[in-house]
Amino acid sequence: MLRQLHKFSGLVAALLVSVLAISGAILSVYPSLDRAGAVSIAEGQTTVGELAGRVAEAFPGVEQIRRTASGQIIVSHLENDRPVTVTVDPVSGQYLGGYERSGFERWVKNLHRSLFLGDGGRIVTALGALAMLLLVLTGLQMTARRLGGWRYLFGRVRGSRSQRLHVEMGRLAAAGLFLSALTALYMSAGTFGFVPSKGANTLDPTVELNGGPHMPVEQNSALQEVDLSRLRELTFPNAGDPKGTFELKTDGGAGLIDPATGDLVAWQDRPLPQQIYGFIRMLHTGQGLWWLGLALGASSLSVPAFSVTGVIVWWRSRQARPRIAANSTAAAADTIILVGSEGGSTWGFAATLHKALVAAGHKVHTGVMDDLAPTYPACRRMFIFAATYGNGEAPANARSFLKRLETMGAPPTFPVAVLGFGDRQFPKFCQFSRDVEAALARKGWTSLMPAETINRQCPQEFARWGQAAVGEEVVLDHRPATPSTHTLTLISRRDYGAEVQAPTAILRFAIPQRSWLDRLSRRGWPRFHAGDLVGIVPPGSAVPRYYSLASSTSDGFLEICVRKHPGGLCSGYLYALRPGDTVAGFLKPNPEFRPRRGKVPVILIGAGTGVGPLAGTIRANADTRPMHLYFGGRDPQSDFLYQDEIERWLGDKRLTSLRTAFSRVSGRSYVQDRLRDDAGRLRGMVAGGAQIMVCGGREMAAGVMAALADILAPTNLDPVVLKAQGRYVEDVF
């Protein structure tokens, strides 16, 4: 419901709220300009009577003195029977300059208030403010839910660049946008009489006056008692009008003053509704709080960017969901595929399976998980593709699946297989698919095979799952959209591991050159960091394989570690390369797998080729931030990758400490053993805020997580909590 409300409000009101935000940001500058042009005075420095006397002497035809919220003193007077408005010095009353709001300011203000449409436009702008308020509230709720709760609201954001930018700007601007929208709604309600804005006027204009000649204004005792810092407006009586009075408005109220005696003949305290409305108006406009106006204006400037990134995220989500060809009805299908997807990428995998099964002669129905039906008359098997949203929650089109399942009667006769999709960087990786599997088991559904998971939309993992799940000669060749590739030329290689049956190479490529035009248009090979991914497209395949980078742009080369796997198409292809050979590749940013900013220690844990991005991280540590490496291999004489560099980094303090473990030597050990040996030191570093980065195979990563869970148990911390805080990140393959 929250996501639908957020999406609907954003798409419908994107242009309106952008216009209101931009015009509001422009108007927010004027209070600070007014404040910069005002002469400041201290409380008690002068009185209204003193200033009024000096102004009356300098401008004989004075009609009104007004003090703005920024402190400017504005005098309206008649000069040669023409109305003139000027600004004056608040102490001397001397002329400072003419006063006239610019035509541009008035134009922007009318646009902001009513879109030049009168009361109808004011209603539209009020609806825009309501849409903005809904977007802020639903956006914050969705962000908190996605990151694991309100306490993680400012945690590390994951996702595409547009998604991250959308969330990060939202968190920064939310308070300002909330205040702007809420105050705008209150002011709109006051304009149309839904809330009181002025209060009752109880001043009696028919009060009895002395009727004598007007005394000099500087001698008026009532005006002498009012400090100038409290003045809002003073209106002078007509010189020849015996019934005329001074009309005084201050922060505290309004009154009438007899110009002949200087007596205050009527007074009304400022009504509470007027005080509330004035306070709300000050918060909204920044008049009187120039610094707040600038802050709200800065928040408003994010709205157009919100609109763009929001539309991009929505459009990509729509584009990611393919049109399913030859989609049989649920009643006639022998195979049912149910999909739960938030961003839409899971639909591509479902479409690949659907197409392959149809080609094999099956009748297949693919639909959303929320469309789970009570019966499927012709079904012989079911596949459930379940992505996980945020902190272990169901995606948008699967929110009702578990409730529907609970209301169903006897379990069906056909078996079901659950496949989870997610990202291991999230603390509750594929949690929703596990919840689905557990719910199916409780209801007595037959399992076709144990639930499996796909990390970061890996086509290879999907193909392996397909071979086990489909049970027939069906090839699942899923081909996600591949960016345009660049030619990478190998310039050097170092070989390891042949003696321990783990042939491995460190391959160093030249960075593709970019012309000045490429840089200007942001084309060509982009900047990269250790831990980002390079996609390699091997000959004879359209499916890229991803390798973690062991270098950064500043190193001047692109480096990866490759272990040759038996029958591995891409690893065999890369391992056979010789200097001068070229490959086709593209960059895929992986900002989640980087050290956090700051000076806290970083604990690096890697085995085999997993040390690659960790080595690149150490190489980039020119500031000698504390970094501690735990490295696992088979034999130090054969596959101690980066040994020479590591010794050099220990010497120049880029690396603080090194602990190694080798499994094919006497006294064999693994990195988990070294972690347990250093349990006390690790607990101290983690308690002090250290970050943990793990890179390597799935089994190794699971063993490291289990060991650290035991090590950190006395501190009431564990890897799951650290993941939610962005302090435990993995690159697992």
Sequence and secondary structure as in RCSB ss.txt:
>XXXX:A:sequence
MLRQLHKFSGLVAALLVSVLAISGAILSVYPSLDRAGAVSIAEGQTTVGELAGRVAEAFPGVEQIRRTASGQIIV
SHLENDRPVTVTVDPVSGQYLGGYERSGFERWVKNLHRSLFLGDGGRIVTALGALAMLLLVLTGLQMTARRLGGW
RYLFGRVRGSRSQRLHVEMGRLAAAGLFLSALTALYMSAGTFGFVPSKGANTLDPTVELNGGPHMPVEQNSALQE
VDLSRLRELTFPNAGDPKGTFELKTDGGAGLIDPATGDLVAWQDRPLPQQIYGFIRMLHTGQGLWWLGLALGASS
LSVPAFSVTGVIVWWRSRQARPRIAANSTAAAADTIILVGSEGGSTWGFAATLHKALVAAGHKVHTGVMDDLAPT
YPACRRMFIFAATYGNGEAPANARSFLKRLETMGAPPTFPVAVLGFGDRQFPKFCQFSRDVEAALARKGWTSLMP
AETINRQCPQEFARWGQAAVGEEVVLDHRPATPSTHTLTLISRRDYGAEVQAPTAILRFAIPQRSWLDRLSRRGW
PRFHAGDLVGIVPPGSAVPRYYSLASSTSDGFLEICVRKHPGGLCSGYLYALRPGDTVAGFLKPNPEFRPRRGKV
PVILIGAGTGVGPLAGTIRANADTRPMHLYFGGRDPQSDFLYQDEIERWLGDKRLTSLRTAFSRVSGRSYVQDRL
RDDAGRLRGMVAGGAQIMVCGGREMAAGVMAALADILAPTNLDPVVLKAQGRYVEDVF
>XXXX:A:secstr
 HHHHHHHHHHHHHHHHHHHHHHHHHHTHHHHHHHHHS    TTS BHHHHHHHHHHH TTEEEEEE TTS EEE
EEEETTEEEEEEE TTT  EEEE    HHHHHHHHHHHHTTSHHHHHHHHHHHHHHHHHHHHHHHHHHHHHHTSG
GGTTS   S HHHHHHHHHHHHHHHHHHHHHHHHHHHHHHHTTSS SS      TT     S    GGG HHHHT
SBGGGEEEEE   TT TT  EEEEESSEEEEE TTT  EEEEEE  HHHHHHHHHHHHHH TT HHHHHHHHHHH
THHHHHHHHHHHHHHHHHHHS   TT   TTT SEEEEEE SSSHHHHHHHHHHHHHHHTT  EEEEEGGG  S 
 TT SEEEEEEE BTTTB  GGGTTHHHHHHH  S  SS EEEEEEE TTSTTTTHHHHHHHHHHHHTT  BSS 
 EEEETT HHHHHHHHHHHH SS            EEEEEEEEEEE GGGT  EEEEEEE     HHHHHTT SS
    TT EEEE  TT SS EEEEBS  GGGTSEEEEEE  TT HHHHHHHT  TT EEEEEEE  TTSS  SSSS
 EEEEEEGGGHHHHHHHHHT TT   EEEEEEES TTT  TTHHHHHHHHHTTSS EEEEEESSSTT   HHHHH
HHTHHHHHHHHHTT EEEEEE HHHHHHHHHHHHHHHGGGT  HHHHHHTT EEEEE 
